[in-house]
């Protein structure tokens, strides 16, 4: 059984010194939920900062059955860490060697300040009033946590999927503070295709009659809209062949009936089940904030660089080493997107290794097939 781990909370800013965000919003103090594993060495040089994916959390390893204030959403399926097979003694990110940190994003719903948090000026949840948050904002607030822990230079930043976008921005905004970078199935600038897919999800949530412009009651959230958004995204995370294999094992449930339409086959039933399961563990406003971050992501703009060469010149200057993973069956972040990152790194003369993982599991391979990633990550981290 996985070892127990507790969520910790980092408080930053105040009403007198608000946290100012990139697009003009501000928050009168924030809280970040985070967890750590391993031991920080004497010179504080062995820290690895991990960023989670879109609907992930800071709970990447171990067993955590309770997070204060998150009782309704912290479902049993979340109690064991989402990267249990990659973090720990003798694993890809070896906790006998490294001190690993992972924080729940600002705007999140698992312990960090987000739309469901109480606004101190109104005494009610922030809801629609919670400001937009960019990848650069995530980097700024999480860098404060890193400094709070007494760490001046990170041995590595690591991020899969959307976490790779934030890791890339951390590594280029704070190049002097990062030695090694691992991004998995991520990108450089959000493609038009992904922006459209994400917009479909935004519309699904916005058009739920219970959404109420983002000011819905916790007891009556936009379940159908969020479920539909998850179904739209799920078919990009899981390879269609894998969906077909999984769905053929399912039996159509008798309650798989909408207002008029009755579910006709196992594939529809499988996708509906994924949507229903997701709404029990996630908040719609948080989902909107993070897909908005993703939809508008541009690595050059997030790091305030002039162009790609200017962006990665910083990485070269501080001797960073990069490891970039593609998944050949990925329908979410296509391999061409990682190839673009590698092209720009190479043009800037940054040391980079590009690995293409051959998998039939699609984007979710990084969660399911540790043996395809472990040797390369362990090699880079040393």
C-alpha positions as a printed Julia matrix, in Angstrom:
382×3 Matrix{Float64}:
   0.0    0.0     0.0
   1.24   3.49   -0.86
   2.63   5.57    2.0
   0.39   8.28    3.42
   1.12  11.88    2.42
  -0.5   15.12    3.52
  -1.32  18.2     1.49
   0.5   21.3     2.73
  -0.61  24.88    2.17
   1.49  27.87    1.14
   0.02  31.34    1.78
   1.21  34.25   -0.31
   0.11  37.9    -0.65
  -2.51  39.83    1.3
  -5.13  42.54    0.93
  -2.36  45.09    1.47
  -0.06  43.34   -1.02
  -2.37  41.59   -3.5
  -1.23  39.01   -6.04
  -1.43  40.81   -9.37
  -2.07  38.7   -12.43
  -0.86  39.17  -15.97
  -4.16  40.31  -17.44
  -4.98  42.87  -14.76
  -6.8   40.75  -12.22
  -5.66  40.66   -8.63
  -6.28  38.46   -5.61
  -6.01  39.6    -1.96
  -3.71  36.76   -1.0
  -3.7   33.19   -2.26
  -3.21  29.66   -1.0
  -1.44  26.92   -2.95
  -2.01  23.29   -2.01
   1.13  21.21   -2.56
   2.86  17.99   -1.63
   6.51  16.95   -1.42
   8.35  13.64   -1.44
  11.94  12.75   -0.63
  14.41  14.87    1.33
  15.93  18.2     0.41
  19.72  17.86    0.63
  21.99  20.16    2.59
  22.8   22.54   -0.26
  19.19  22.39   -1.56
  20.33  21.35   -5.03
  18.24  18.19   -5.54
  14.73  19.65   -5.99
  12.52  18.53   -8.9
   9.43  20.61   -9.59
   6.55  18.71  -11.2
   3.56  20.27  -12.98
   0.29  18.36  -13.36
  -1.98  18.0   -16.39
  -5.32  19.7   -17.09
  -7.54  17.86  -14.62
  -4.78  16.49  -12.42
  -3.73  17.59   -8.96
  -0.69  18.11   -6.78
  -1.16  14.59   -5.4
   1.24  12.68   -7.63
   2.51   9.99   -5.25
   1.39   8.13   -2.15
  -2.0    7.86   -0.49
  -4.0   10.91    0.56
  -7.58  10.27    1.61
  -8.49  13.8     2.69
  -7.74  17.41    1.77
  -9.19  20.13    3.99
 -12.04  21.93    2.26
 -12.15  19.56   -0.71
 -14.3   16.8     0.74
 -16.98  16.66   -1.99
 -14.58  16.54   -4.95
 -11.82  14.4    -3.43
 -13.23  11.11   -4.69
 -11.66   7.71   -3.81
 -10.19   7.38   -7.32
  -7.93  10.36   -6.48
  -6.59   9.03   -3.17
  -3.6    7.32   -4.78
  -1.11   9.5    -6.64
  -1.59  10.01  -10.38
   2.12   9.28  -11.16
   2.69   6.55   -8.6
   4.53   4.44  -11.16
   7.03   7.21  -11.95
   7.93   8.76   -8.58
   9.53   6.91   -5.68
  12.64   4.99   -4.68
  14.48   3.67   -7.77
  11.77   4.96  -10.11
  12.13   7.52  -12.91
  12.13  10.4   -10.43
  14.01   8.7    -7.62
  12.98   9.98   -4.18
  16.1    8.43   -2.68
  17.98  11.11   -4.66
  15.52  13.92   -5.25
  13.14  16.17   -3.36
   9.99  16.37   -5.48
   7.43  19.21   -5.3
   4.05  19.43   -7.0
   1.52  22.24   -6.5
  -2.17  22.46   -7.41
  -2.57  25.28   -9.91
  -3.88  28.7    -8.96
  -7.54  28.58   -9.97
  -7.63  24.91   -9.0
 -10.16  23.02   -6.93
  -7.93  20.76   -4.83
  -6.69  23.08   -2.11
  -5.45  26.11   -4.05
  -7.3   29.4    -4.3
  -9.8   29.13   -7.14
 -13.31  30.06   -8.27
 -14.91  27.9    -5.58
 -12.86  29.58   -2.82
 -14.49  32.22   -0.64
 -13.85  35.8    -1.73
 -12.95  37.75    1.46
 -14.79  40.89    0.34
 -18.12  39.18   -0.4
 -18.06  36.14    1.85
 -19.23  34.06   -1.12
 -17.4   31.87   -3.66
 -15.51  33.84   -6.29
 -17.41  32.14   -9.12
 -17.4   34.18  -12.33
 -15.43  36.99  -10.66
 -12.31  34.83  -10.36
  -9.8   36.32  -12.83
  -8.18  34.66  -15.83
  -4.88  32.94  -15.06
  -2.05  32.41  -17.56
   0.86  29.98  -17.59
   3.12  32.91  -16.64
   0.89  33.56  -13.6
   1.22  29.92  -12.56
   4.99  30.2   -12.83
   5.11  33.4   -10.8
   3.11  32.07   -7.86
   4.73  28.63   -7.85
   8.18  30.26   -7.96
   7.21  31.95   -4.69
   6.56  28.52   -3.19
   9.96  27.31   -4.42
  11.66  30.3    -2.77
   9.63  29.71    0.41
  11.17  26.23    0.54
  14.62  27.82    0.4
  15.46  26.54   -3.09
  17.49  28.83   -5.34
  18.12  26.45   -8.25
  15.93  23.52   -9.31
  17.64  20.37  -10.48
  14.74  19.93  -12.94
  11.26  20.93  -13.94
   9.02  18.18  -15.31
   5.62  18.45  -16.97
   3.35  16.17  -18.99
   0.57  17.53  -21.23
  -0.65  20.96  -20.02
   1.96  20.62  -17.28
   4.57  20.68  -20.02
   3.4   24.12  -21.1
   3.88  25.45  -17.57
   7.23  23.66  -17.21
   8.46  25.22  -20.47
   7.42  28.66  -19.25
   9.09  28.15  -15.87
  12.3   27.04  -17.57
  12.36  30.1   -19.85
  11.13  32.77  -17.42
  13.54  31.55  -14.73
  16.31  30.0   -16.8
  18.9   30.76  -14.15
  16.89  28.69  -11.63
  16.49  25.5   -13.75
  19.17  23.0   -14.75
  17.17  20.3   -16.57
  13.79  20.24  -18.32
  11.5   17.3   -19.14
   8.34  17.9   -21.15
   6.09  15.05  -22.23
   3.4   15.2   -24.93
   3.17  18.97  -24.79
   3.67  21.91  -27.14
   5.06  25.34  -28.0
   1.97  27.26  -29.08
  -1.58  25.96  -28.91
  -2.73  24.84  -32.35
  -5.87  26.07  -34.06
  -7.3   22.54  -33.82
  -6.84  22.41  -30.05
  -8.2   25.92  -29.64
 -11.37  24.85  -31.45
 -11.7   21.65  -29.41
 -11.26  23.66  -26.21
 -13.8   26.22  -27.41
 -16.33  23.43  -27.9
 -15.81  22.49  -24.25
 -16.24  26.09  -23.13
 -19.54  26.29  -25.02
 -20.7   22.99  -23.51
 -20.27  24.37  -19.98
 -21.53  27.87  -20.78
 -24.76  26.46  -22.25
 -25.65  24.28  -19.3
 -28.78  25.87  -17.76
 -27.25  25.5   -14.28
 -24.04  27.36  -15.16
 -25.63  30.73  -14.32
 -22.82  32.69  -15.91
 -20.31  30.99  -13.61
 -22.17  31.82  -10.38
 -23.76  28.43   -9.81
 -24.43  26.94   -6.39
 -22.07  24.22   -5.2
 -25.08  21.95   -4.66
 -26.36  22.51   -8.21
 -23.37  22.71  -10.58
 -23.52  22.47  -14.4
 -23.15  18.7   -14.49
 -24.31  18.06  -18.05
 -22.11  20.81  -19.47
 -19.02  19.64  -17.62
 -19.73  16.0   -18.52
 -20.04  16.94  -22.2
 -16.8   18.95  -22.02
 -15.02  15.95  -20.57
 -16.42  13.66  -23.26
 -15.16  16.05  -25.96
 -11.68  16.04  -24.44
 -11.55  12.35  -23.52
 -11.5   11.19  -27.12
  -8.27  13.17  -27.63
  -6.61  11.76  -24.49
  -7.27   8.09  -25.24
  -6.49   6.52  -28.59
  -9.67   5.53  -30.42
  -8.53   1.9   -30.63
  -8.15   1.87  -26.85
 -11.61   3.41  -26.43
 -13.03   0.66  -28.63
 -11.28  -2.05  -26.62
 -12.46  -0.63  -23.3
 -16.0    0.04  -24.49
 -16.48  -3.5   -25.77
 -16.0   -4.74  -22.21
 -18.85  -2.56  -20.9
 -22.56  -3.25  -20.73
 -25.04  -0.49  -21.55
 -26.41   0.8   -18.26
 -30.22   0.92  -17.83
 -30.08   4.56  -16.72
 -28.23   5.68  -19.87
 -31.18   7.75  -21.03
 -31.17  11.45  -21.78
 -34.28  13.64  -22.07
 -35.33  11.8   -25.22
 -32.4    9.78  -26.52
 -31.63   6.31  -25.21
 -27.96   5.28  -25.46
 -27.64   2.72  -28.25
 -24.23   1.05  -27.92
 -21.29   0.42  -25.61
 -19.24   3.27  -27.09
 -21.82   5.89  -26.21
 -22.26   4.29  -22.79
 -18.49   4.32  -22.18
 -18.18   8.01  -23.01
 -21.22   8.92  -20.92
 -19.7    7.02  -18.01
 -16.46   9.01  -18.36
 -18.41  12.27  -18.23
 -20.52  11.22  -15.23
 -17.44  10.05  -13.33
 -15.55  13.28  -14.0
 -18.22  15.68  -12.71
 -18.04  14.07   -9.28
 -14.42  15.09   -8.89
 -13.93  18.42  -10.66
 -15.24  21.99  -10.67
 -16.57  23.55  -13.87
 -15.13  27.02  -13.22
 -11.7   25.54  -12.55
 -11.95  23.56  -15.77
 -12.74  26.75  -17.67
  -9.78  28.63  -16.17
  -7.27  25.94  -17.07
  -8.52  25.3   -20.61
  -8.5   29.07  -21.14
  -4.83  29.06  -20.08
  -4.18  26.23  -22.53
  -6.2   27.72  -25.38
  -4.17  30.95  -25.41
  -0.75  29.48  -24.72
   2.21  30.87  -26.67
   5.62  30.13  -25.16
   7.18  33.29  -26.59
   4.53  35.59  -25.17
   4.38  33.83  -21.79
   8.11  34.41  -21.27
   8.06  37.97  -22.67
  10.56  36.99  -25.36
  11.02  38.6   -28.78
  11.03  35.35  -30.71
  11.9   31.67  -30.32
  15.63  32.29  -30.57
  15.47  34.92  -27.85
  13.35  32.55  -25.74
  15.76  29.63  -25.82
  18.95  31.68  -25.85
  18.31  31.9   -22.09
  18.34  28.11  -21.84
  21.66  27.95  -23.66
  23.15  30.71  -21.51
  22.52  28.76  -18.32
  23.48  25.37  -19.75
  20.08  23.72  -19.51
  19.56  20.18  -20.8
  16.18  19.28  -22.27
  14.38  15.96  -22.75
  11.3   16.1   -24.97
   8.92  13.16  -25.38
   6.47  12.62  -28.23
   3.83   9.86  -28.36
   3.26   8.63  -31.9
  -0.46   7.89  -31.3
  -1.21  11.19  -29.53
  -4.36  12.94  -30.81
  -4.18  15.7   -28.17
  -0.67  17.15  -28.58
   0.42  15.79  -31.94
   4.12  14.82  -32.34
   4.59  17.77  -34.7
   4.11  20.04  -31.69
   7.06  18.58  -29.81
   9.09  18.64  -33.03
   8.55  22.41  -33.11
   9.94  22.75  -29.57
  12.97  20.66  -30.52
  13.51  22.68  -33.72
  13.67  25.93  -31.76
  15.92  24.44  -29.06
  18.3   23.11  -31.7
  18.39  26.48  -33.5
  19.36  28.11  -30.19
  22.11  25.48  -29.67
  20.49  24.06  -26.52
  21.34  20.47  -25.61
  18.18  18.46  -26.27
  17.17  14.83  -26.66
  13.92  14.04  -28.47
  12.34  10.63  -27.78
   9.32   9.32  -29.7
   7.4    6.74  -27.7
   5.62   4.09  -29.77
   2.34   3.32  -28.05
  -1.23   2.33  -28.85
  -2.55   4.18  -25.79
  -2.49   7.72  -27.14
  -1.9   10.82  -25.03
  -2.49   8.93  -21.78
   0.57   6.76  -22.4
   2.58   8.88  -19.95
   0.2    7.76  -17.19
   0.05   4.1   -18.18
   3.44   2.97  -19.52
   6.25   3.97  -17.14
   8.8    1.66  -18.74
   8.75   3.73  -21.92
   9.83   6.88  -20.08
  11.79   5.77  -17.01
  15.23   5.02  -18.53
  15.44   8.37  -20.32
  14.19  10.5   -17.41
  16.46   8.66  -14.94
  19.4    9.26  -17.29
  18.76  13.0   -17.58
  18.2   13.52  -13.87
  21.32  11.51  -13.05
